[in-house]
Structures are given as structure tokens and as C-alpha cells.
Amino acid sequence: MTSGRSLTGNSSLIRNGRLYDGSGGPPIQADLRITDGQIADIGPNLIPAGREEVIDADGLIVAPGLVDLHVHVFSGIGLYSIDPFEAGLRTGVTTMLDTGTAGSLTYANMSRFIIPAAAEDIFALLNISMIGAIQGHPKFPPYMGDLNDGRHAHVPSAVECVNRFPERIVGMKVRLTSGLANYDEKNEWAGFHGVFEAAELTSRPCMIHHAASKIPTATVLQTLRPGDIYTHLYNPHPDHCFDDHGAPLDALMEARSRGVLFDVGHGVGAFVWRVAEPACRKFGFWPDTISTDLHHFNLKGPVVDLPTTMSKFLYLGMPLEQIIRASTFVPAKAMGLEERFGLLKSGRQADIVLLKRESGVFPLEDVENQIRLAPERLAPISVCKRGQWINCNGVH
């Protein structure tokens, strides 16, 4: 395939690929037929039919279109957001979750202008803060965050917004960092209590960003409900979820046993090797979902894209079938969309990525500028969205 060429047609057949279906099971050698935007058939040695396009995936991984559970793509508002395409199809991501860029005062415009225009399927977590996550970077004064005023955590307007846009708002979000709450503990607590109240009233999960917060880690972990998501799992701050030796805290293990999900949310300040290496390699605490937290300040590094973040867990020793599951089916399920996305299965929408497992020497950087040299990485080659193919544009 030539870079940048769009491949269209009603039917195509992927042959000779190594197929990972997203379930976490071992790969199979199988062909996959796409007809009219849906997966029509999966099996060995499928015969090309008529004029359908044949795509040779020899040496490639065939996987569900990647699902990024943590991005900021409310393009045109605030400091953080990027265009959906920058986080999406060009990187192999076909479905994404904007995590709280919009609050109740701003979500209507995201619904009107951003989501319909995107080639990707975009869903959202509504920020409990009415203003959303539009500011709050310490290098861009004045340093003010979502909860600079505790009154921004306004539950009635959040509930009204979810009820107005129920199809795309799949949950709630709060950012619990002291600096984002004007270093005032009561503002953080307003966000903490508000996000759970709104989530209960709308029967939705919530995602908790918790780092450098005045709210104790154990309190957060003990309050999270089954299906709720704790993001920024391997962050560098002293209030992360691991002890000085890298072992998971008891409250972390108890939360996981209750069905709380733990997300990477790499970002520009939330993934460090010194936390991830012992947590994963020594104690086996792998993430449930692998996500980027892609935004303006990390697109050029250290995050780059979801396959690069996945490659960091390949380096850490996570089995590839589990990496793919954590980047497809589990995030789809976390959004309540597992019947639509995240699995290669006949009858489903044809969202598919072709990845290459490349060998070489690849520098992988964390948020403290620490680099590990990995012997392999995952690179997106081409992606199919609703049956339409494009080539990934060489971000590597």
C-alpha cells in the first residue's frame, strides 16, 4: 500500500495475517472478509470473490481497531486538545474517549462541531467541572484548573447535560490534583463528592485522575465502584498506588478485586519507568487498559501515539495478546460499548488495524526523560474504519 492512499470498495479480503481478535486469546492464522462495512467472515484460506480487493497481511498483526480510553480532542478549546485525526486513524485508533475536556457549559459544542466531523467514533466523559479541562498547565499562567473554584463541581448541570446527550457521554470525570483546585482541599473534595454523585444519578461509571492530591489515595481507592476507572496508574507522584518497593498497596488490590479498572493514561506527567518496571515486572500489576492521554503537550513525545504506548508494555514483558486486549476490548467494555467495538467477529462493524512487530533498537521515553532501548515495537501500517481503508502516515 502506498502511504496516504485511501482504499475504498464494498468488499476486501485480508489474507495471510496473524489474527488477534481482542479477546486475549492466542492468535490464529486466518483470513478476514469485509463486506459493506462489516466483518463478513473469518476463517482459513478464504477464496477471493469477484472483484474484491485482496490485502496481503503476511508478517502483520490483524487486530480490532484500537480503542484509546483517554484522549483530549475537543479541538479549538483550551490549552490541551488536538484534532481527533492526530490521535486517531493515522495511528491505528478507530474509537476514542475524550476524558473530561468538556464540562456541562461546553459539551454541546463538542457534540455539534467535533464528534460529527470526525472519521473516528468519539465518545466522552463529562467533567464534573462545568468549565471542563481547558486550562491548568503550570507553564501557561495563570495556573488555574477545573476546580479552581469548588462551585464548578455542579452536579445538577452535569446530570442535565448527560441526560441531554446520553448516546455519547458514557461517564463522568474529575481531575484531583491540588494545583488544579487552587491548592484548596475543599475544592478537591467538591469535585470528589460531585463526580460520584453525578455518576450515581446518571447510572454511569466515572474516571478518576488522582495525582499530587490532598485527598488520600486509600480514600479514593476505597470509594471507587465496580466499573469505575483509576487513570494515571504509574504516575511519579508520592501518592501513587504502590509502596516504596513497587508493590501494589492493599487498597489497590482490594479495588481491583471489586472490579475497579486501572488505566495507564500516559500523558506528559503520568508514566515513569521507575514505578512501572517494579509494579509490572516484579509484582505483576499490569494495567487493565492501555491509553495515551494524548494532548498538545505530549503528541510529539513522550507519548506520540497508542502503538508507542503499547510498545512500552511489550518492553515490560506484557504478553502481546493481553496488550491488544487492553487496547481494544477492555476499553470498549469500560465504555459499555463491547457489543460494538473491540472484537474481530462476524457481523460487527469493520474497524480493523494492521500492525507490524518491528525488530531493532527503539528508544522509549517516560515523562521524566528516562529512556529504555527496546528491541521491538508495534507500528501501525494501515487501518480500516467502517470498511474504508487508509494507510497510517508514518508517524514513526
N, C-alpha and C positions, 0 to 999 in steps of 0.2 A: 504493500500500500504506500502511496506517495503522501508525504506529510501534508496535512491540510485538506486533502481531498475528501469530499463528502460522498459516502457510498449510499445510494438510495435504491429503492426497489421493494417490491412486495414480498419477495422471498429470498432468503440467503441460507447457506449451509456452512456451518463451521466444522471443519474436519481436522482430525489428527491432533486435537488438543488434549491436554491433561485437565480434566474437568473436576473442579471443586465446587460442590453445589451450595455451599454456605452453611450446611448443617453441622459442620465439624467432623464429618466422617472422612474416611480416606479418599483420595482422588481416584477417579476411574478414567480409563481411556475410552472416550465416547465422542460421537458427533452430535451436533445440535442444529435443528432446523428452526428457522424463524419465518413465520408467515403472517402477513398483515399485522405486524407489530406485536405478535405474541409468540411465545415459545410453543412450537407445534409438536416437536418430537425430540427425544433424547435417546440415543442408543448407538450401538456399534455398527460401523460400516453402512451408514445411511447412504442411499443412492441419490445423486443429484437429479432433480426433477425439472424437466423443461429448460427454461432459460434462467433458472435461479442462479444467483451469484454464489460461487464457492470461495470460501475464505480458508486458506491453509493456515492452521494454528499449530503446525508442527513445532515443537520446542517451546510452546507457550502455555501459560495457565489460562484456562477459561473459567471465569468466576462470575457471580452475580455482580451487577453494577454496584460499586462501592457506596456505602451509606455513611456519611460523615455526621456524627451526632452532635458536633459542636463547631459552628462557624458563625461569622458575623458578616452578613451580606445585605444589610439594609443600605445599599449603595446610595451615597449622596447625603447621608445624615451622620453627623458626629465625626469623631476622630478615627474610629476603628474600621468601619465597614469597607469591604471590597465588592467588586462586581461578582455576582454569582458564578459567572463563567470562569473567573480566576480560581475559584475553589472547586469548580465542577467538572464538566465533561472533559476539559483538556487534561485533567489529572486522573480520569477514570471514575470520578464520583458522579453518580446519576441522581442521587437523592441526598438532601442535606437538611439539617435542622439549625435554623438561626436561634441562638440561645440568648434571648433576652435583650437583643439590641433595641427592640421596640417595647414601649410601655403602652398603657391604655390611651395616652394622649397622642401617640404617633403610629400605632399599629395600622390604623385604617389606610394610611398612605403606603405602608409596606404591602398591604393586601391589594391596593389599587394599582400601584406602579411597578413593584419589584417582582412579586410572585407570578403574575400573568405573563410577564415579558421573558421570563427565564426558560431556557430549554430544559433545565433540571426540575425535578419536583422539589419544591421548597416547603417546609413546614416550620413552625415557630414555637418557641417557649415565650410566653409573655412575661416580661419583667414585672415584678411586684411594684417596682418604682414606676410611677406614672410617666416619668421622662425617659425611662429606659437607660441603656448603656451608651450614652452619646459622648461622654467626657470621662475624665478620670485617669489620664496618663500623666505621671509625675513630671515628665519633661515638657508638658504643654500647659503652662499656667493660664488661669488659676486652677489649681488641683482640686477639682470638685467631682464627686461621684454620684452614683444613682441615689444614694441615701444621705446625701449632704444635709438634707432636711428629712427627718423621720416622717413628716406628713406625706412625703412622696409615696410611701408604702400604703397605698389607699386601696383597701380590699374591695369596696363596693364598685369602684370604676373598673378594677381588674375583672371582677366577675361579670360585669355588664359587657365588657369587651370580649371575653371568651364566649359568652352566650350569643353575641352578635356574629362572631366568626368561628363557629365551632369546628368547621371542617379542617382548618389549617393550624389552629392553635391547639397543640396537643398536650400542653402542660405549662407549668409556671417556673420562673427562675428568680434567684436572688444572688447578688454578689455580696458576700460577707467578708469584707476587708476593712479594717479600721479606717484607713485613709480615705476610702470611698464613702465613709459615713461621718466625715469631718472629725474623726478621732473621738467621736461621742458614742459611748456604749449604748445609750438609749436609742440612737438612730439605728444601730445594727439590730438591736432586739426588735424594733418595729418591723424591720424587713424580715427577720427570722419568724416572728409570730404571724406576720401578714402572709408570707408565702405559703405556709402550711394551712392557714385558714382559707385562703383562696383556692388552694388545691383541693381541699375537702369539699368546699362549696360547689366546685365545678367537676368533681369526680375525676381529677386528673393527677398525674404524678408531678413532682417538682424536681428540679435540678438545683443543687446547692454548690455554689462556689464558696469555699471556705479556706482562707489563707491570710496569715497575719491579722487575725481577727481577735477581738476581745471576748468573743463567745467561745467557751471551752470546746475543744474537739470532741470530747466524750459526750457533751450535751447534744451536739449536732448529730453524732452517730447514733445516739440512743433515740433521737426523735424521728429519724428517717423511717419511712414506712416501706413495706414491700413494693417494689417497682419504682421507688424514688432513686435518684441518681446523685452520687457524690462525684464531682468532677475535679480535675487538677490533682489526681491521686498521688503523683510522685513529685509534688512541689518542694521547693527548697526551704520553706519557712519552718520555724521550730514547732509550729502547731500542726504539722502533717500527721499522718496516721500510723507512723512507725516509730519504734524506740531507737535509742542510740546505736543499736547493733543492726538495725534494719528489720527487726521482727515486727509483724503487724500487732497493733495494740489489741487487747482483748475486746474492746468496744468495736473495733473494725471487724474482727472475726464474728462477733455476735450479730452485727448488722448484715454481713453477708449471709449468715445462716437464716436471717429473716427474709431474704430476698431483695435487699438493697443492692443496687448496681454501682460498680465502681469504674469510672471513666478516666481516660488519660487526659484529655483536654490540654495538649502540649503547650500551646501559646508561646508568649515571649517571656514568661516568668514562672512556668509551672511544670517543667520536666527537667530533672537533673540526674545524671548518671549515678551520683553518689547515693541517691535514695533508691533509684530504680534497680541498680545492679544487685545490692543485697536483698531487697524485697523480692525480686523475681528469682534470681539465681540461687540464693541461699535458702529463702523461705517459701518460694513457690507461690507468692501472691501476685498472680497475673491479673491484668485488667479484664473486666467483662466486656468493655467496649474500647476500641482504639479510635480516637478522634484528634483533630488538629487544633481546634480553637483558632482557625485561620482568621487573620485580620491584617490591616495595613502594616502593622509593626513587625510582623513575622513572616510575611509572604516570601520575602527574599532570603529568609533564613532567620532562625534555625529550623523553622517548620517546613517551608516550601510547599508541601502537599501531603495528602494522606498516604500515598505509597511510600514516601520517605519516612513518615512516622511508623508505618507498618514495618519498614526495614529495620528500624531500631529495635523492635521486638523480635525480629528474625535474628538480629545480632545477639540479643539477650538469651536466645535459646527457646523461644516460644514456638511450638510446632506450627508449621505453615497452615495446616487445616484449621487450627484454632485462631490464628491471626486473621484468616479470611472470615471465619465465623464472627469474630469480634468486630469486623469492619463491614459486615453485611447483615446477616440475620439477626444478631443480638441487638444492634442499634435499631433495626426496623421494629423488632418486638418491643423495645423500650418505648417507641413512639406509638405503640398499638397498631402498627401497620404491617405486621408479619404476614398477613394474608395477601399483601400487595407487593412487597419488596423483600429482597434479601435472600431469596432462594432461586435456584435454577430448577424449574418444574414446569411440566407441560401445562399449558393453559394460562400461564402468567404473562404479564407484560414483559416484553423482551428488553430488559435492562441488563446488559452484559458488558464485562470488561475483559480484555485480553492483556495479561501481564507477562513480563519476561523476568525470570530469575537470573540476573546477571552476575557473573563472577568477575572479580578484580580487587581493587583496593579503593574503598569508598569512605571518605570522611563523614562522620555523622556527629553533629554538634548539638549540645544541650544548651540550656538558657544561661549557663554560667561560662559559656565559651569553651567548655571542655569537649574534646574531640576523641572519638573512638574510630579506629580504622577497621571497617567491616569488610570481610572477604566476599560479601554478596549483598545484593539489594534487589528490591522489586521496582520495576519500571513499567509505567502504563504505555501500551502500544496503540491500542485503539479501543473505542467504546461504542456501544450500541444503546440508544435511548429510544424506546418505543418502536424498535425495529429499524431505526435510522442510524447509520454508522458514520462516525467521524474518526480521524486519526488524532491521537494525542500529540501535542505540538512541541515535543522535545524540550519540556521544562527541565529535564535532566541534561 
